[in-house]
Amino acid sequence: MKKRPTSISVISWILIVSGGVSLVTTTAMINNPMVRDLMAKSPIPIPIQYAISYAGLLVMIVSGIAMLKGKNWARYLYVIWSLAGSVMGIATSPMRTAMIPGVVLFMVFAFFLFRPKATSFFLLHKEAGNE
């Protein structure tokens, strides 16, 4: 079995840890008036914003765990969800410039997730019946 590229390990653990930390902080901020005021500036209703946030955190954690296991679908799940979230955020966020660091980080992750070494790792796991 082919060794997992370091970039996949690093990205996966970043997704798992940041998803877990964000889950705690998002939950802690639910009743924060400043957060709710900022969220109210979006055309998307606040409960839907929270549902999307929690779904995104779940995607981060699940895709991170699955990528560690060599699941090819996990990198696609992460990339598709992140692209959709970025487009939606750019279209609806009252603080578009605050999204720039996240978009740049996503582009770096996507680059490493689809490099030849990473693709080889995921495809070998798929062929071995681990998909």
MODELLER restraints for C-alpha pairs under 7 A, 6 or more apart:
rsr = mdl.restraints
at = mdl.atoms
rsr.add(forms.Gaussian(group=physical.xy_distance, feature=features.Distance(at['CA:2:A'], at['CA:121:A']), mean=6.27, stdev=0.5))
rsr.add(forms.Gaussian(group=physical.xy_distance, feature=features.Distance(at['CA:4:A'], at['CA:121:A']), mean=6.26, stdev=0.5))
rsr.add(forms.Gaussian(group=physical.xy_distance, feature=features.Distance(at['CA:5:A'], at['CA:117:A']), mean=6.82, stdev=0.5))
rsr.add(forms.Gaussian(group=physical.xy_distance, feature=features.Distance(at['CA:5:A'], at['CA:118:A']), mean=6.35, stdev=0.5))
rsr.add(forms.Gaussian(group=physical.xy_distance, feature=features.Distance(at['CA:7:A'], at['CA:112:A']), mean=6.46, stdev=0.5))
rsr.add(forms.Gaussian(group=physical.xy_distance, feature=features.Distance(at['CA:8:A'], at['CA:113:A']), mean=6.67, stdev=0.5))
rsr.add(forms.Gaussian(group=physical.xy_distance, feature=features.Distance(at['CA:8:A'], at['CA:118:A']), mean=6.96, stdev=0.5))
rsr.add(forms.Gaussian(group=physical.xy_distance, feature=features.Distance(at['CA:9:A'], at['CA:68:A']), mean=6.25, stdev=0.5))
rsr.add(forms.Gaussian(group=physical.xy_distance, feature=features.Distance(at['CA:11:A'], at['CA:109:A']), mean=6.70, stdev=0.5))
rsr.add(forms.Gaussian(group=physical.xy_distance, feature=features.Distance(at['CA:12:A'], at['CA:64:A']), mean=4.10, stdev=0.5))
rsr.add(forms.Gaussian(group=physical.xy_distance, feature=features.Distance(at['CA:12:A'], at['CA:65:A']), mean=6.61, stdev=0.5))
rsr.add(forms.Gaussian(group=physical.xy_distance, feature=features.Distance(at['CA:12:A'], at['CA:67:A']), mean=6.24, stdev=0.5))
rsr.add(forms.Gaussian(group=physical.xy_distance, feature=features.Distance(at['CA:12:A'], at['CA:68:A']), mean=6.25, stdev=0.5))
rsr.add(forms.Gaussian(group=physical.xy_distance, feature=features.Distance(at['CA:13:A'], at['CA:64:A']), mean=6.39, stdev=0.5))
rsr.add(forms.Gaussian(group=physical.xy_distance, feature=features.Distance(at['CA:15:A'], at['CA:60:A']), mean=5.30, stdev=0.5))
rsr.add(forms.Gaussian(group=physical.xy_distance, feature=features.Distance(at['CA:15:A'], at['CA:61:A']), mean=5.98, stdev=0.5))
rsr.add(forms.Gaussian(group=physical.xy_distance, feature=features.Distance(at['CA:15:A'], at['CA:64:A']), mean=5.38, stdev=0.5))
rsr.add(forms.Gaussian(group=physical.xy_distance, feature=features.Distance(at['CA:16:A'], at['CA:60:A']), mean=6.36, stdev=0.5))
rsr.add(forms.Gaussian(group=physical.xy_distance, feature=features.Distance(at['CA:16:A'], at['CA:61:A']), mean=4.52, stdev=0.5))
rsr.add(forms.Gaussian(group=physical.xy_distance, feature=features.Distance(at['CA:16:A'], at['CA:64:A']), mean=5.39, stdev=0.5))
rsr.add(forms.Gaussian(group=physical.xy_distance, feature=features.Distance(at['CA:16:A'], at['CA:65:A']), mean=6.87, stdev=0.5))
rsr.add(forms.Gaussian(group=physical.xy_distance, feature=features.Distance(at['CA:19:A'], at['CA:57:A']), mean=5.09, stdev=0.5))
rsr.add(forms.Gaussian(group=physical.xy_distance, feature=features.Distance(at['CA:19:A'], at['CA:60:A']), mean=5.69, stdev=0.5))
rsr.add(forms.Gaussian(group=physical.xy_distance, feature=features.Distance(at['CA:19:A'], at['CA:61:A']), mean=5.58, stdev=0.5))
rsr.add(forms.Gaussian(group=physical.xy_distance, feature=features.Distance(at['CA:23:A'], at['CA:57:A']), mean=6.50, stdev=0.5))
rsr.add(forms.Gaussian(group=physical.xy_distance, feature=features.Distance(at['CA:29:A'], at['CA:35:A']), mean=6.97, stdev=0.5))
rsr.add(forms.Gaussian(group=physical.xy_distance, feature=features.Distance(at['CA:39:A'], at['CA:46:A']), mean=6.24, stdev=0.5))
rsr.add(forms.Gaussian(group=physical.xy_distance, feature=features.Distance(at['CA:40:A'], at['CA:46:A']), mean=6.54, stdev=0.5))
rsr.add(forms.Gaussian(group=physical.xy_distance, feature=features.Distance(at['CA:41:A'], at['CA:94:A']), mean=6.33, stdev=0.5))
rsr.add(forms.Gaussian(group=physical.xy_distance, feature=features.Distance(at['CA:42:A'], at['CA:92:A']), mean=5.79, stdev=0.5))
rsr.add(forms.Gaussian(group=physical.xy_distance, feature=features.Distance(at['CA:42:A'], at['CA:93:A']), mean=5.91, stdev=0.5))
rsr.add(forms.Gaussian(group=physical.xy_distance, feature=features.Distance(at['CA:42:A'], at['CA:94:A']), mean=6.28, stdev=0.5))
rsr.add(forms.Gaussian(group=physical.xy_distance, feature=features.Distance(at['CA:43:A'], at['CA:92:A']), mean=6.46, stdev=0.5))
rsr.add(forms.Gaussian(group=physical.xy_distance, feature=features.Distance(at['CA:59:A'], at['CA:78:A']), mean=6.57, stdev=0.5))
rsr.add(forms.Gaussian(group=physical.xy_distance, feature=features.Distance(at['CA:60:A'], at['CA:78:A']), mean=6.60, stdev=0.5))
rsr.add(forms.Gaussian(group=physical.xy_distance, feature=features.Distance(at['CA:63:A'], at['CA:74:A']), mean=4.61, stdev=0.5))
rsr.add(forms.Gaussian(group=physical.xy_distance, feature=features.Distance(at['CA:63:A'], at['CA:75:A']), mean=6.58, stdev=0.5))
rsr.add(forms.Gaussian(group=physical.xy_distance, feature=features.Distance(at['CA:63:A'], at['CA:77:A']), mean=6.77, stdev=0.5))
rsr.add(forms.Gaussian(group=physical.xy_distance, feature=features.Distance(at['CA:63:A'], at['CA:78:A']), mean=6.05, stdev=0.5))
rsr.add(forms.Gaussian(group=physical.xy_distance, feature=features.Distance(at['CA:66:A'], at['CA:74:A']), mean=5.74, stdev=0.5))
rsr.add(forms.Gaussian(group=physical.xy_distance, feature=features.Distance(at['CA:67:A'], at['CA:74:A']), mean=5.66, stdev=0.5))
rsr.add(forms.Gaussian(group=physical.xy_distance, feature=features.Distance(at['CA:67:A'], at['CA:75:A']), mean=6.59, stdev=0.5))
rsr.add(forms.Gaussian(group=physical.xy_distance, feature=features.Distance(at['CA:70:A'], at['CA:121:A']), mean=6.94, stdev=0.5))
rsr.add(forms.Gaussian(group=physical.xy_distance, feature=features.Distance(at['CA:70:A'], at['CA:122:A']), mean=5.23, stdev=0.5))
rsr.add(forms.Gaussian(group=physical.xy_distance, feature=features.Distance(at['CA:70:A'], at['CA:125:A']), mean=5.72, stdev=0.5))
rsr.add(forms.Gaussian(group=physical.xy_distance, feature=features.Distance(at['CA:71:A'], at['CA:122:A']), mean=6.27, stdev=0.5))
rsr.add(forms.Gaussian(group=physical.xy_distance, feature=features.Distance(at['CA:71:A'], at['CA:131:A']), mean=5.39, stdev=0.5))
rsr.add(forms.Gaussian(group=physical.xy_distance, feature=features.Distance(at['CA:72:A'], at['CA:122:A']), mean=5.07, stdev=0.5))
rsr.add(forms.Gaussian(group=physical.xy_distance, feature=features.Distance(at['CA:72:A'], at['CA:123:A']), mean=6.90, stdev=0.5))
rsr.add(forms.Gaussian(group=physical.xy_distance, feature=features.Distance(at['CA:72:A'], at['CA:126:A']), mean=6.98, stdev=0.5))
rsr.add(forms.Gaussian(group=physical.xy_distance, feature=features.Distance(at['CA:72:A'], at['CA:131:A']), mean=6.89, stdev=0.5))
rsr.add(forms.Gaussian(group=physical.xy_distance, feature=features.Distance(at['CA:75:A'], at['CA:113:A']), mean=6.73, stdev=0.5))
rsr.add(forms.Gaussian(group=physical.xy_distance, feature=features.Distance(at['CA:79:A'], at['CA:110:A']), mean=6.73, stdev=0.5))
rsr.add(forms.Gaussian(group=physical.xy_distance, feature=features.Distance(at['CA:86:A'], at['CA:103:A']), mean=6.98, stdev=0.5))
rsr.add(forms.Gaussian(group=physical.xy_distance, feature=features.Distance(at['CA:90:A'], at['CA:96:A']), mean=5.78, stdev=0.5))
rsr.add(forms.Gaussian(group=physical.xy_distance, feature=features.Distance(at['CA:125:A'], at['CA:131:A']), mean=6.51, stdev=0.5))
